Amino acid sequence: MIWILTIEWAGSRWLWSSSTPPADTGASTLGVLPPPGWAWEAPAAGEPAAPSDGVTVDLSWPGVAALEAAGHRLETAEVELSVSGPDDLWAAREILLSGFLPGGEYGHSGEPVSVHLAPRPWEDSGLVPSASERVAEDTWPSVGGSEGRGYPIVIGTAGIYQRADGTADTCSGSPALPVGSDILIIAAHRVASTSVSIYSPTDDSSETFAVGYQLDSAGQTIATVDMSAAAVITSDASYSYFTTWASGGLALEDGTPLQEAGDVIAWALRRSSLKVDDGALEAIRAPLAGFRLAGFLDEPVAPWEWLTSQILPLLPVSLLQGPRGVRPVLWRQPSASLAIDSLSVDRGEVARDGRITRVGTPLNDMTLRYAWSARTGQHLRSRRVAGTGGDISSEVARRSLSLLGSKIGEAIETQWVYDLLTADRILLSLLERRQPRRVVAVVGSLLRLHHLRPVDCVLFSESVVGLSNTPALVRRVEWGSVDARLILEIE
């Protein structure tokens, strides 16, 4: 395999490679690229994505100092790291990483340029709500007691939940901001609901109002309610108010509420500053149907941080860096039907690197607390999956209980679930993904293994340890100059 680094900057394209590159690159070849190596790893179930340190390479690159002096900033250079077969055309190369350089170190023309290559999605500079989505003197003529507060971004049917008997109940789903003249700001966007319930804890009353829209002083469309004709609730700019969203908050193009997990992930990543793989976003929509999220954001947070800390730990999804940007990948139980390759120690395709170990903490009793009240900060509902005595029946939990005895996990709490069926799906998915797995490391030629990525499924065989076409999940991929190392998880 040939490692190729191309950089486009200041109107030119430069190329470095570990061996003779394809002839049709359209770039000026400046020198040899030391094989940098690379690694991808999918985080464990329920864990946030972990940043990668990346690699640093020293390049022979004359003229950088002069271009910097002329006003070209090195961090604006577009970079691509790829690999190619000896006889491949440029178009057939496999792109590993593309994006912008986070910076570099340079000196005079005879000194090497040090360039750091790494996927850095955690450096997302996007914010939701944005800095302008806030009650301030430059956005509202009368700020009332809400000055400085962010306009709520509302997802799903926040504040609507089911009791154990299946009957519906409500709680405070999101804050409503009084801004004088009987007006409450309820959302920073158009919403699916045509009416909402407003609750005042000050006088313990609630009332339903029609949703209206206004432009703030910055020209942003804001969802509001007008309480001037209130018959029950007291209108007072000094009061606190909360909204319940029976028909949903932020509206998609077809008018339905943003609530399905795949749509929520896509929305958040597109509000980020990151390059995103649109095809991968589309691919997760159908598999995540039925995971319905709800809640609100009213303090600025980077979309990447919010997703990886609040949303992805609930879902069978990881975010990885890909050739077209950040891409979500689905966790699936490894099976023969999902396998994309077969790796055999007996055939000499790979060699086992060390002994087989077991990772993970056995759990068979897990609880999820949900239906969070924005007013009290309390979770009003919980669901439990257990080997015996839980709310949800699970063969995985029963089998674990019979083998290991009771293994109780710490309760999981979320502000982003109100739907009972979603709570059950999350618990069952987490229970399955948190079961202990056997782990085996294998090493083989980079040419043979370079197509595999984290969360791919393969069949693994080694007769002396009793494994024959055993489904395995690729957890980590490490590339060296000529070899690759894989960490495989086996049930």
N, C-alpha and C positions, 0 to 999 in steps of 0.2 A: 504494500500500500504506500502511496505517496501522500505526504502531508503537504497541504498548500495553504498559504496565507496570502490573501489579497487585501489591499488597502486602497480605497478611493478617497482622494483628498486634494484640495486645491486644483481641481480640474484634471487630475491625472490618476492613473491606476498603476500600482506597484504590486509585484508578486515575489514571494519567497517560497521555495519548495524543498522538501527533503531529498528529492531526486528529480530527474528530468520531468517537467510538467507537460501537460497536453500542449500541442503547438498552437491551438486556436483560442488562447486566453484573452487576447487583445490587451495584454499588460506588458509593462517593462519588467523583465526579470532582473532582480537586484542581487540575489544571492541565495545561499543555502539556509533553509529553515531547520534548526535542530528539532527533531521530533518532540513536540511539547508534551505529549500524553494528555489524557482527558478522563474525566469521570462523571458519571451521572448516578444519582441515587434517588429513589422514591422514598419519601418519609413513611414511617410506620403508620399503621391505622390510628386515626384520631390524633395524630401529631401534626403541628404546623410544618410547612416546608422549611427545610434548612438551607441556608445560603452555601454556595460553593466558593472556595478560595480562588479557584481558577489557576492559571499558570502564567508565569512571566517569561518572555523570550527576549533575547538581545538580537537586534537586527542591524545589518549593515545597510545604512540608509542615508547617503549623503544628501545634503541640501535641506534638511529639516529645519535647522537653525535659521537659514535664510528665509524660508517660507513662514516660520513663526514671526520673524522680524517684520515681514511684509503684512502681517495681520491675520494670517491663517492660524486658527486654533487647532492644535492636534486633537483635542477631544471631540471635534466635529467630524473627524475622519470616519468613514464607514469601513467596517472590517468584516471579513468573512473567513472562517476557518473551515476547510473541507478536506476530504480525502478522495483519492482517485486511484483506479487501477493503472498498471503500467501502459496499457494500450487503449485506455478510455479517451473519449473526446471530452472537452471542457463541459459540455452540457450534461454529461453522464456523471459528473462528480457528485459526491454525497456531502451536502452542506451540514456541518455540525453546529456552527454558531454564526449568527449574523447580527449586526447591530453597530453601535458606536463605541469607540474606544473610551474608557473611563479616564484616560490620561496617559502620559508617558514621560520618560526622562531622556534628555538629549544633551549633547555638548557640541563641540566643533565637528566639522565634516568627517574627521577621522575616527571619532568616537562612536561606539555602537549606540543605537537608540533602544532603550528598554521599554517594552510594551507589555502591559498586563491584559490578558485575555480572560474574561469571565462573564458568564451570565449574571447580571446584577438586577433582577427584578425587584429585590427588596429596596432598591433605591428609587422606587416609584415617587415621582414628584406630583402626581395628581392628588386632588383632595375632594372628598364628598362629606358634607356640602362644601362647595367652593367658598373662597374668601368673600365673594360678593353675595352669597346666599345667606344673608344675615340682617337682622334688624339694626339699622344704624341711621344716623342723620342723613346720609347720602342715599339711602334706599327708601326710607319712609319719612314723611313730613312730621308725623306724630309717633314717637317710639313708645310712649307710655312706659310701663314698667318692664318692657321686654328688650330694652336696648342691649345690644351685644349678643343676643341669643340667635342661634342658627335657625334658619327655616327648616322644619322637619322634612326629611326625605322618608316617605312612608312606603313600605313594601308589604304587599299582601293584606290580609284581613286582620290587622293588628287589633287585639282586644276582643276577638270572638273565639271562644273555645267551647268544648263539650265537657259536661260532667260525666261521671262514671256511668250514669244510666242513659247516656246518649243525648240528653236534652242540652240545648244551647244556653250559654251564659256569656256575660260580658264583663270586661274590666277596662281600665284606662289603657288604651293602646298607644297613644302618643300625645305629646303636649300640644296645646293650642295657645297661640301667643296673642294676648290683647295688645292692640296698637292704637287704642283710642277710637272714638266715634263708633262704638259698638262693634268694631271689626276684630275678628280673630283670624290670624294666619294659621292655617292647618297643614299646609304642605307647600313645598318649593316647586311644584310641578302640577300638571294636569292629572286628575285622578279618575279611577274607574267608578267611584261612588258618586251618585247624584245628590245624596243627602247623607249626613253623618249625625251621630249622637254626641252632644257636648255635655260633659259632666263638670260640675263645680263642687269640689270637696269643701269649699268654704261654707256653702249653705246646703250641701248634700242634696243637690237637685240635678236633674238632667233633662234635656230636651233635644228634639230632632230639628235640624236646620238644613235648608237647601245649600248645596255647594255653589259658590260663585267664583269668579276669577277677576283678578285685578293685575294691572301692570305696576310694579314698584317704580321708584324714581330712576332705577338703572335699566328699566325696560324689560325686566324679567317677569314672566307670567307666574302668578302666585295663586294658590287655591285658598279661599277665605270663606267665612260665614259671617252673615250680618245678623246680630242679635238685637237690633233695634225694635223688632216686633216680638221679642221673647214673651211668652205667656207664663212660664214657670220659673225659668232660671234667671238669676240676677246678673245683669250686665254691669261690670265694674272693672275698670282698667287695672285695679290693684289686685284683683283676684287671680287665682291659678285655675286653669281649665285644661281638660283632657278630651281627646277624641277617641271614639270607637268606630271602626271601619267595617261595617257589615258587608259592603260590596268591594272593598279593596282600595288600596292607595294608588301608587304610581301606575298610570295606564300605559299599556303597550299601544302600538299603532292601530290594532284592531279594537281598542277600547277595553280589553280585558285587563285584569290587574297583573302586574309583575309579581309572581309568587312561585312559579315552578323553579326548582333549584338550578336547572340548566340555564334558564333565562336570567336568573339573578347573577350567576357567575359571569355570563356574557355581558350583562349590563355593567357590572363592576369593572371588569377588565377594560371595557371600552371607555370608561370614565378615567382610566389610569393613563399614565404617560408611557406605557410599555407597548412594544411591538407585540401583536397578538395573532395567533394562528386561527383565522376565522373558520377554516374547515374543521379544526378540532373542536371549536366551540359548538358548531352545528351538530357534530357527531354525538355529543353527550346529552342533547336535549331529550330524546326519546328514552334512553335508559334511566334518566333521572326523573321521569314523569312520576308523579305521586309523592315526591319529596317537596312539600309545600312550605315555604318560609314566610315569615311575617315579622315586622318590627319597624324600628325607625332609627335614623341617624340624624343627629342635630349638632354634633361636634365634629369639626374637620378631622378626617382620617384618610390616609392613603388607601386606595382601594385594595392594593396588594396586602397591606397589613390587616385590613378588615377581613378579607377573604381567608387568609391563612390562619388568623387567630380565632375568628368567630364562626365562620361558615364551613370551611373544609374539614375541620375536626369532626363534624357531624355526618359527613357524606363519604361515600366510597369513591373519592376523587382526589387526585394529587395534581399539582401544577409543576410542570417540568419545562425546561428550556428546549426548544426545538429549532430547526432550520428556518422556520417562518415566524419565530417568536415564541412567547409563552403559550403553552398548550395544556389543556386539562386532559388527564388520562384516567380511565375508569379502573378501579380495582375489581377484579372478578376472581371467583374461586377457580384455581387452575384445573383444567380438564383436558382430556384428549381432543375434544372437538375444538378447543380454542388454541391448541398448540400450533405455532408457526414454524417450528423446527424440531429436530430430534438430535440430541447430543449424546454420544456414547464414549465412555472410557474404553470399553472393550474394542471398539473399532479404531481407537487412537485419535479420535477427533478432539478430545479434551483430556486433560489429566486432572485428577482431584488434587486440590492444594490444601492439605491438612485434613483433620478429622471432621466427621459430621457432628454438629452440635445442635442444641435446641435453644430457641429464643422465645421470649414472650412470657407473660404472667398468666397462668390459667385463671379464667373467670367463668363463673356460671350463675352469677347473681348480680345484675346491673340495674340501676335506677336512673331515669332521666326526669329532671324537674323542668317544667316548661310553663306556658301561659303566664308570662311575667307581667305584672301590673306596673305601668310607668309611674303611677302615683305613689304606691307603697314600696316599690322595689322588691316585692315578694313574688315567688312562684306559687301559683294557685293550684297547679295540677302536677301529678307525677305518674309515671308508668314504670313497671318493674318486670323484667324478664328473669326467670329463675328456673332451676331444675325442678323445683316444686314450690307451690304457693304464690307464684307471681301472677301478674295481670295477663302475661303473654305466654303461650305455650311454645316451647322450643326444644326440638330433639337434640340440638347441639348442647344446650344447657343440661338436659336430663342425662345425656351420655357422660358429660364432664362430671356431673355430680356423682354418678355411680362409680366413676373411676377414681376421683380425687377428693370426694367430699365437698362440703360447701366452700366456695371461693367467692367472697363478696368484694366487688369493686367499689371504689369511691363514687358517690353520686355525681352525675354529670348535670350541670346546670346550663341553660341557654335562654337568651332573651329573644331568640329568632324562630321559635316554634309555638304555635297555638293549636295546631291541628292534631287530633288524637292519632289518626292513622299515620301521619308523618312521624310522630313520636315513636310509634311502634316500629315503623320501618327503620328508623335510625338505631334503635336499640338492637334489633335483630341483626342489622348490618354490622354494627360495632362488635357485638358478641362474636359473630363469625370471624371477623377480621382480627380480633384480639386473641384468638385461640393460639396456643403455642405451635410453632412450626419448627421442623428440622431445617437446618441451614447447611449448605455445602458450597464451598468455593471451588471453581474449576478454572483451568488455564488452557488456552488454545491459541492458535494462530489468529492474528488480527484479520487476515484475509478471510478466514473461515467464520469469524464471530462478529465482524464489524456491523452487521445489520441489526443486531439485537439491542433493545432498549429496555429500561426499567418498566415493569408491569407487563412485559410480553410474557406469554406462556410457551414453554418448551416441554418436550419429553426427555427425561434424563435416564440413562442406563449405566449401571456398573454392577456386573453380576456378583462380584465377590462381597458386596455389601447388601445384596438382595434387592437391588433396584432395577426394574425392567420397564422401560417406557413409562416411567412415573411422571405424572404432570407436575411441573415446577414453575414457580413464578420468578422471573428475573427481578431481583431487588436492587442490585447495583451493577454497574458496568464500568470497568476501568480499562483504558487503552494505554498501552505502552508503544514503543517504536515499532515492534514487530509482533507482540503478543497482546492478547486481551484476557482479562480476568473477570469472571462473573460470580456474583453471589446469588445463589438460587435458594428459594424457600420451597419446602416440600411439606405437605400436610402430615 
